[in-house]
Amino acid sequence: MKLIIGGSFQGKSAYAAVYCSPSPIVADGSICTQEDILHCDILDHLHLYIRRLLKQPITENEIEKQIDSLCKNNPSMCIVCNELGNGVVPMEAFDRRYRETVGRICCNIAKQAEEVIRIVCGIPIVLKK
């Protein structure tokens, strides 16, 4: 498994598409199902998938377990996620919960990942290999 992180619009998805080519199957976290994630090469927008789950009546712990299970059942996928914790702390309680949950989950994924890459201005920086 590979984790690709970085700020918004830094080239993460484009990098993943090249890195996981040829013709990768991409699951978009804003709309995909769990089944889509199990059969994809790239899970793009993990942060949006987590946001969707947080709006359901399940706990952060259950979300972490679900994503951990998805990672274990599709260990070859590239996961693309925005970094959310580098800015101003959100005023809304839901937004703080969202930011913290994404951060914790990314930490867990990074521990398991073979490789962690941060993209800044389209330039990959290998954090773990």
C-alpha positions in Angstrom: 0.0 0.0 0.0 1.1 3.5 -0.8 -0.1 6.7 0.8 0.1 10.0 -1.2 -0.6 13.1 0.8 -0.3 16.9 0.3 -2.3 20.1 0.2 -5.2 20.8 -2.1 -4.4 21.0 -5.8 -0.8 20.0 -5.4 -0.8 17.3 -8.0 -1.5 14.2 -5.8 -4.1 12.6 -8.1 -2.0 13.2 -11.2 1.0 11.7 -9.6 -1.0 8.7 -8.4 -2.4 8.1 -11.9 1.1 8.0 -13.4 2.6 6.1 -10.5 0.0 3.4 -10.5 -0.3 3.1 -14.2 -1.1 1.6 -16.7 -4.8 2.4 -16.8 -5.5 2.4 -13.0 -9.0 1.8 -11.6 -9.8 4.9 -9.5 -12.4 5.0 -6.7 -13.4 8.6 -5.8 -13.9 8.9 -2.1 -16.6 11.5 -2.6 -18.9 8.9 -4.2 -17.5 5.4 -4.1 -18.7 2.4 -2.2 -16.7 0.0 0.0 -16.9 -2.5 -2.8 -15.3 0.0 -5.2 -12.4 0.5 -2.7 -11.8 -3.2 -2.5 -11.3 -3.4 -6.3 -9.5 -0.2 -7.1 -5.9 0.6 -7.8 -6.2 4.2 -6.4 -8.5 5.5 -3.7 -8.6 9.2 -4.4 -9.9 11.7 -1.9 -9.8 9.5 1.2 -10.6 12.6 3.3 -13.9 13.0 1.5 -14.7 9.3 2.1 -14.1 9.8 5.8 -16.3 13.0 5.8 -19.2 10.9 4.3 -18.7 8.3 7.0 -18.7 10.9 9.8 -22.1 12.0 8.7 -23.5 8.5 9.4 -24.4 7.3 12.9 -21.1 5.5 13.5 -18.1 6.3 15.8 -14.6 7.4 14.7 -13.3 4.1 16.1 -15.7 2.2 13.8 -14.6 4.3 10.8 -10.9 3.6 11.6 -11.6 -0.1 11.8 -13.5 0.0 8.5 -10.7 1.8 6.7 -8.1 -0.5 8.3 -10.1 -3.5 7.0 -10.3 -2.0 3.5 -6.5 -1.4 3.5 -5.8 -5.0 4.6 -8.2 -6.4 1.9 -6.7 -4.3 -0.9 -3.0 -4.0 0.1 -1.7 -2.9 -3.3 -3.8 0.3 -3.7 -2.5 3.8 -3.6 -4.4 6.1 -1.2 -4.6 9.8 -2.0 -5.6 12.2 0.8 -5.4 15.9 1.4 -3.5 17.1 4.5 -6.0 18.9 6.7 -4.2 19.7 9.9 -1.8 22.4 8.7 -4.2 25.4 8.9 -6.5 27.3 11.2 -8.4 25.1 13.7 -12.0 25.0 12.4 -14.7 26.7 14.6 -17.4 24.1 13.9 -17.3 21.0 16.1 -18.0 18.7 13.1 -15.1 20.2 11.1 -12.7 19.7 14.0 -13.8 16.1 14.4 -13.4 15.6 10.7 -9.9 17.0 10.7 -8.8 15.0 13.7 -10.3 11.8 12.3 -8.6 12.2 9.0 -5.3 12.9 10.7 -5.5 9.8 13.0 -6.5 7.6 10.1 -3.6 8.9 7.9 -1.2 8.2 10.8 -2.4 4.6 10.9 -2.2 4.1 7.2 1.3 5.6 7.1 2.5 3.1 9.7 1.2 0.2 7.5 2.2 1.6 4.1 5.2 0.5 2.2 5.7 4.0 0.9 4.5 7.4 2.0 4.9 10.3 -0.5 4.1 14.0 0.1 3.4 16.1 -3.0 4.2 19.8 -2.9 3.8 21.8 -6.1 3.7 18.6 -8.1 7.0 17.5 -6.7 7.1 14.1 -4.8 8.9 14.0 -1.5 9.4 10.4 -0.3 8.8 10.3 3.5 8.9 6.5 3.8 10.2 3.8 1.6 
